[in-house]
Amino acid sequence: MKTLEGDFTASNARIAVVATRFNDYIVNALVGGAEDVLRRHGVADEALTLIRAPGAWEMPLVVDRAAASGQYDGIVALGCVIRGGTPHFDYVAGECAKGLGQVMQQRSLPVAFGVLTTDTIEQAIERAGTKAGNKGAEAAMSLLEMISLLRQL
């Protein structure tokens, strides 16, 4: 049986990292993790573009515009939404996830989901490079694998 699966050799890929400014003390750590992974896997500096969106609510539109530009082989979406005492979290996190999924499907372009949705700031810190690893780095790895896989299809 023929098996197709991606690897991490998308060194000639053009990649946008779309990161939110909201909760930037967490998001900047995610960006650093993604950037490190992409560079270690051979993605050149000139092939990387960092785009800042105000927050997770606005991120799907920014990602859609980047995808529509035809300039990128994939997009890493990085942000952080921390639950508060109101239902605001549910709306923002849910619409962000739904919107990013729609962009990926409609534009047929891989969008790696690196948006933290946590209950506490401590959980966010853990996922931005301490106990639970760096979810920005993990999203970048996923993107490289998807770019490689889609090139085979």
N, C-alpha and C positions, 0 to 999 in steps of 0.2 A: 504494500500500500504506500502510495506517495504521501508524504507528510510535509506540510508547509508550516513553518513557524518562524517568528522573527528572532533576530539576534540584536546585538548592540553595536552594529557596524554602520551606522548611518552617519558617518563622519562628513559626508558632503551635503548633509541636510541643512536647510535654512529654517531656523527655528525662532519663533517669537515666544517670549516669556511675558505673559500678561499678569501683572501683580497689582494688588490693591494697595492704596495708601492707608486705608483704615486699618488699625491695629498693626501699623508698619513695624513696630518693634518685634513682632512675631513674624510678619511676612518677609521682612528683610533676611531673616535667618533661613526661611524657605527658599528665597531667591538665591542665597549663597550656596545652599545645598544643591539646587538644580544647576546652577552655573558650574559648580565644581564637577558634577557628574558629566555634563555635556562636554566640558573641556577635556576631561580625562578620557572621554571616548572619541576624541578627535574632531569635535565640532569647532571650527575656527571662530575666532572673535568676530570677524567681519560677517559671519553667518548667523550671529546671535543679535536679536533685537529685544530690548526690555521696553515694555509699554506699561505705563502706570494708569490704572483706572481708579476712580475715587473710592469705590467700595464694591462689595460682592453683588449688590443689586444692579450696578451699572456694568459689571464685568461681561455678561453675555453679549451685549451690544458691541462692546469694544472687541471682544473675541470674534464676533461675526464680521466686523469690518476688516479685521486683520486677515481672517480666512478668505473673505471676498477679494482681497487685494491680489491674490495669486502670488504673493511674494514668499510664502512660507510652505514648508512641507509638513509642518505640525506646530501645535501651540501647547505650551504648558501654562495652565491657569492656576495661579497661586493667590490665596487669600485666607482670611481667618474671621469667622463669625463665632462670637462667644455668647452663650445663652445669658439672658438677663431675666428680670422679673416680669417681663411682659411677653406676649406672643410674637413680638416683632421678629425675634430670632427665627421662628418657624417660617414666616413669610420670606424673609431675606434668604435664608439657607435653601429653602425649597425651590424658590424661583431661580436662584443662581444655578443650582444643580440641574434643574429642568432646562433652563436656557442654554447651558453649556452642552447638554446632551443633544438638544435640538440643532445647535450649530454644527456639531460633529456629524449628525445624520444628514442635514440639509446641504452642507458644503462638502461632504465626503472627505473630510480632513480630520486627522486624529487630533483630539483635544484631551490632554491628560488632566485629570481632576486632582488638583493639589490644594483644594480649599478645605481648611480645617473647620469643622463644626463641632465645637466642644461645649461642655457645660461650664467649665471654669478656666480661668487664666492659667492655672497650674497644668491642666491637661493640654492646653495649647503650647505651653513652654516645653512640655515633655515631647510633643510631636514635632517641634521645630529644632530638634537637634540634641535632646538629652536622652532620657530613658527610653523613649519609644522610637528613636531614630529621627531622621529628618524626612518628613513627608514630601518636601520639595524635591529632594534627591530621588525618592521613590517615584514621584510623578515623572521626572525627567527620564528615568530608566524605562518606565512604561512607554513613554512617547517614542524613545529610540527603537524599542521593540516593535511598536505599531508601525512606524515608518518603514522599518525593514520588512515586516510582514506584508504590508500593503504593496510594496514594490514587487513582491513575488506574485501577487494576485492579478 
